[in-house]
Amino acid sequence: MVSLEVCANSTESAIAAQEGGAIRVELCDNLHEGGTTPSPGHILLSRKLLHIRLYALIRPRGGDFLYNDREFEVMQADVRHCIEAGCDGIVIGILNAQGHVDKERCSVLVRMAKQFGLGVTFHRAFDVCADLYQALEDIIEIGCERILTSGGKTTAIEGATIISHLVEQAAGRISIMPGCGISEQNVADLVHFTGVTEVHSSAKIHVQSKMEYRNDHIIMGSYYGDESNYNITDSERVRELLRLANS
């Protein structure tokens, strides 16, 4: 059986993921920036309402994955909150300036999590490493249980060949979980080609705002779409992705 992790941008999305049959939620915020750490409120309420596994993204900002000392302190504080909130795991990724896994700092976060029984996923910081195959060995060494990857390409379909090579190299020592651009149109082919046993998708739909009044003369933040509307995970898309992944 191929399992599905859903990248959920809210508690509502996390619940939809659960209703659709996802085995795990990666809770995050700001998907348009590649994801950042979710709020304490979203973590606490999601933990209260979910019976599936809950992982929280530990990423203090968008942009690159080279963090200064203060940002690393923030990440450690967020890991402590996830432990206290009862999360099942965390999702991390820290690189050095040369584009290699920062094993020292990542190991600190992994030890913090594992001390309290939390699992650790290494996120798509992996995809911008200078050497993916060395990064794979480094991530295994520091004790992560899976790598979320698009094979170093923009989408997992583009990186499918590299993903299949990573699965072969990993040889069961760590799970390789493809993500980014996975849809009903390509998930079955991706699974069959790469041999992966879990996939990652937001399974989102665009929701129209119910606001009756709108001010069309203002942009509230960095423009990345219609600010009156928003995206949310759809339970039916989750079900269909799972059905197709196992077809």
N, C-alpha and C positions, 0 to 999 in steps of 0.2 A: 504494500500500500504506500502511495505517495501522500505525504501530509502537506498541509498548507499553513504557513505563517502569514498573518495579515499585518501589514504596516498600518496601524490605526492612528489617525490624527486627533482622536477625541475619545471620550468614554462612549459616546453614541456609536462611533465606528467600531470600538472594541466589542460592544454588545452585538452589533451586526455580524462581526467576525465569528463570535461564539455561536450565534444562531445559525450561521451558514455552515458550521462544521469545522472551522479552523481549529488546529491543535494548539496554537500559540499566537499571542498578540505581541508585536513590537510596538509599544506605545511611544509616540513622539509628537512633536509640534513642528510647525513651519515646514511642511513637506516641500514647498516651493524653493526652500533653501537646502534641500537634501535632508532635512530633519534636524531638530534640536531637542534638548531635554524637555519632556512634558512638565506641566505645572504640578506642584504637590497635590492640588485638588483633583486633577485628572488621575494621578496615580492612585490616590487613596480611594476615590469613588470606583475606579475600574477594579481595584483589588476587591472591593466590597461586593461588586456585582458579577465578577467573573469566576467560573469554576475551572476554566482552562488556564494554561500557563501564561503568566504575564511577565514580559521582559520590558525594561525601560531603556530608552536610548540615553546614553551619557555623552552629550555633545553640547558644550556651552555656547556655541555660536556657529553660524554658517561660515563658508570660506574654506581655508585649508585645514590641515590636521596637525599643524605644528603649533603647540600651545605654550604660552609662557607660564611662569611659576604661579601667578595668581589664578590663571585659568585652570591649571592642574589642581589647585586647592579647591576650586569650585567643583570640579569633577569628583574629587574625593568626598566632598560634602554631599553631592547628589547621590553617590553610591551609598553613603551612610543612610540617607533618607530612604532609598529604595529598600535597604535591608530592614529598616524600622517599619516600613509600610507593608512588608510582607511580599515583596516581589519575588518571583521565581528566578529571575535572572536579570542581567544587564547586557547592554550592547555597546561596545567600545571600539576605539581605533585612534591610536596616537602614532604619528610618524616623526622622524627626525628630519633635519633640513636636507639630507641627502636622499630622501625618499625611501628610507628603510623603516621597518617597524621599530618603534622606540620600545625595545624590550624591557628596559628598566622601569619606565613609567607604567607601561601596560601591565607588567608583572605586579606592581603595587595594587592596581585596581582588581586584578584577578585574585590576588591573595585576600583582599578585603572581602570580595564576594564569596569565594569558596569557603572562607572561614565560617560563614553562616549558611552554607549549603546552596548558594545561588549559582546558577550556570552563567557562562559568559559566551556571547557571540562577538566575533570581530566583524565590524561592518565594512562598508564599501570604501573606506580609506584604503583597504587592500587594493582596490582597482587603480589607484594612482601611485602604487609602489614602483620603484625603479626595476625591481626583479620580482615578478609574481611568484616564481617557483621557490626562490629563497625566502620570500615573505611567508609562504605556506609553511616552510619548516620552522621559521621563527615563531609563528603563531601556535603551531603544535607544541613547541618547546615551552612557551609561557603558560600553556594549559587551557586554551580556549576549546570549546566543544564544537564550534562550527564557524564557517566563514560565509558571509553574505557577499556575493560577487556577481558582477556582470561580465566576468572574464576580461576585465581591463578595457572594455568597450562601453559605448553609451548605453546599449541595451544588452540583455542577456542573450538574445537571439544573435546579435552581431558577434558576441563573444563565446558562442556555443562550442566552437572547436577548442578554445583554450579551457573552457569549463570542463570539457571531457578529459583533457590532459590533466587538469588539477585533480579530478576524481581519481584518475589512474594513479597519480603520484601519491595522493593521500592514502590510498589503499586501506581505507577503513579506520585510519588513525584519527580522523576528524571529518565532520560532515561538510560537504560543499553544497551550499544552498544558493541557487541562482535567483536573482531578483533584478528588477528594473525592466519595464516594458512587457512584462508577462501578461498575456491576455488569453481569452477563450480561443483566439485564432492560432496561437502558437504554443500553448503550454504542452499539449500532447507530443508534438514534434520535438520540443526541447527535452522533455523527460526521456523519450525514446532514444534520442541521439546521445545524450550525456550520461544516462544511467543514474541520475540523481534520485534521491528518495524523499526530498522535501524541496518545496519551492516557496517563494516569497512574493506577495503582491499586495497592493493597497485595495484592489477590487472596488475602486471608487466610482461613484456617479456624481454628476453635477446637479446640485439642488438649487432650484429657483427660490429667491427670496420671497417671503410673504409680506414684505413691507409694502404698504400702499403708497407711501410718499417716498420719493427718492430725490436727492440733490445730485443732478448730473454735472454739476460744475466744480466738483472737488474730487481729488484723489487723496485718500487718507494715509497711504504709505507707499512703498515702492510698488509700482504698478506691475502686476503679473496676471491680470485678468479682471473680470467684472467684480468689483468689490461688494456689490449687492448680493452676490451669490456665493456659494461655497461647495466644497467637495466632501463627501462622506462615503464610508464603506457601505456597500450594498450586500445584504445577506444572500440574495439570489445569485449575484455574481460569484460570491464565495462558493456556493453550492455547485455552480456550473464549472468553475475552475477545478474544483476537486473531482467532479465527475469526469471531466476531460483528461485530467492528469492521470487518472486511473483507468482510462479506456484502453 
